Amino acid sequence: MIVFRLGSSRHPANDGIGASLYGGRWNHKGTAVIYTAESRSLCASEILANADELADDYDATPIEVPDELDITRDIGTNWQKALVTAVLSVPSAVIPRERNYILNPAHPDFNRIRFSSPEPFYFDDRLGRARLK
């Protein structure tokens, strides 16, 4: 399965530090996880729904998750700490019939997940959000 991470080119896509610093819908502050989605467009929708301003340095990183890795649907922080699986499948709050996937860098199987090279990603100016420089 290929999933995507959309984030600032200033930060690595594979460490979970951002989610750890700020927390998120599926994790508490201090819990390192990596938020991904099943498509670049779902990643963009999630950012548009949650950001007041858009940066101008986004990268989309394709990530290959081996099909044989177990995926659970438990709640984030407990899942991350229990180390049950390396991937958590959750519904998107923006598009509930689509899936987001949370990756656990602390899980022993995380090293089997392959991060491809980041690709520059630009939001169309017609989306109407202010840009961070």
C-alpha angles and dihedrals in degrees: 000000000000118000130175136230118201115195148123116306087225092073133056114254093219109056108069093221095131093055089045093053097046108019121220146208092296103031141043124236109280095035112111112217134144119232114215136163138211092251142020089243092055089050089052092047091052091051093046090051094050109031125082090197134021123230120222096226106070122149126192111216119197110216125195114216112191111245092229094061111106116243121204131194099211122127116285113246096041089045093050094049095044091056090214096143138359094231132049118197114209135168118257113248089210097048105015095191090061127072136237119198123212116205122210112216090189094061117101091233093055090093088065091063112094121215114203124209114289117254121210112255125196129191114225110250090232089073086083104222125133115255127232113221 
